């Protein structure tokens, strides 16, 4: 039987510890205790978190992906729309919509299964 950690309540704690130890191992290998993995803090409103980060759009790097939406990659000031079927074009309305989408899908989950996933069996 294959151990499947995804889609169960075990995923979030497992993933956090996995990344924590992965970062610590890499930090020891490069001999830099301040080392951390690159991530996109997309909901950071102070530093333009809803915008596509330039570091992910540089062709020839390990962060580049040819299958990303080219509208986001080519326009550094464009906001990423997290609700694919929405036609919101106003900047403030789009940021509000993105944050509401996250809140609705994650923060306001009414049962543990909606937030953490199903029972592990």
C-alpha positions in Angstrom: 0.0 0.0 0.0 1.3 3.4 -0.9 1.4 6.1 1.8 -0.5 9.1 0.4 -0.1 12.2 2.6 -2.1 14.5 0.3 -5.8 15.2 0.8 -5.8 14.4 4.5 -5.4 16.4 7.7 -1.8 15.2 7.9 -0.7 17.2 4.8 -0.3 20.7 6.4 1.8 19.7 9.4 3.8 17.2 7.3 4.5 19.8 4.5 5.6 22.5 7.0 8.0 20.2 8.7 9.2 18.9 5.3 10.0 22.4 4.1 11.6 23.4 7.5 14.1 20.5 7.4 14.7 20.9 3.7 15.6 24.5 4.2 17.9 23.7 7.2 19.7 20.9 5.2 20.2 23.3 2.3 21.4 26.1 4.6 24.0 23.7 6.1 25.2 22.6 2.6 25.7 26.2 1.4 27.0 27.2 4.9 24.5 30.1 5.2 22.2 29.9 8.3 20.0 32.7 6.8 19.2 30.7 3.6 15.5 30.2 2.7 13.6 28.9 -0.2 12.1 31.3 -2.7 8.3 31.8 -2.3 5.6 34.1 -3.6 3.9 35.9 -0.8 1.0 36.8 -3.1 -1.3 38.3 -0.5 1.3 40.9 0.7 -0.5 44.2 -0.1 2.5 46.4 0.8 4.9 45.0 -1.7 2.5 44.2 -4.5 1.8 40.6 -3.6 -1.0 40.2 -6.2 1.5 41.0 -8.9 3.5 38.3 -10.7 7.0 38.3 -9.2 9.7 39.2 -11.7 12.0 36.5 -10.4 9.5 33.8 -11.7 9.4 35.4 -15.2 13.1 35.2 -16.0 13.6 32.8 -18.8 16.5 30.4 -18.3 16.1 30.1 -14.6 14.7 27.2 -12.6 11.8 29.4 -11.5 10.6 30.0 -15.1 7.7 27.9 -16.5 6.6 28.1 -20.2 3.1 27.1 -19.3 2.3 30.1 -17.1 -0.3 32.7 -18.3 1.8 34.9 -20.6 -0.3 37.9 -19.7 1.0 37.7 -16.2 4.6 37.0 -17.1 4.9 39.9 -19.7 3.2 42.6 -17.6 5.0 43.1 -14.3 2.4 45.6 -13.1 -0.6 43.4 -13.9 -2.4 41.8 -11.1 -2.9 38.1 -11.1 -6.6 37.2 -11.1 -7.2 34.2 -8.8 -10.8 33.8 -9.9 -10.4 32.6 -13.5 -14.0 33.3 -14.7 -14.1 36.8 -13.2 -14.0 39.9 -15.4 -13.1 42.4 -12.7 -10.7 45.0 -14.2 -10.5 47.7 -11.4 -7.3 47.3 -9.5 -8.7 47.6 -6.0 -11.7 45.5 -6.8 -9.4 42.7 -8.1 -7.2 42.8 -5.0 -10.4 42.6 -2.8 -11.7 39.7 -5.0 -8.4 37.8 -4.7 -8.3 38.2 -0.9 -12.0 37.2 -0.6 -11.4 34.1 -2.7 -8.6 33.0 -0.3 -10.8 33.8 2.7 -13.7 31.9 1.4 -11.8 28.8 0.3 -9.5 28.5 3.3 -10.2 30.7 6.3 -14.0 30.3 6.4 -14.0 26.5 6.0 -16.9 25.2 8.1 -15.5 21.7 8.9 -12.0 20.4 9.5 -12.3 18.3 6.3 -12.8 21.5 4.2 -9.6 23.0 5.6 -7.4 20.0 6.3 -8.7 17.4 4.0 -10.3 14.0 4.7 -9.6 11.5 7.3 -6.4 9.4 6.9 -7.2 5.7 6.5 
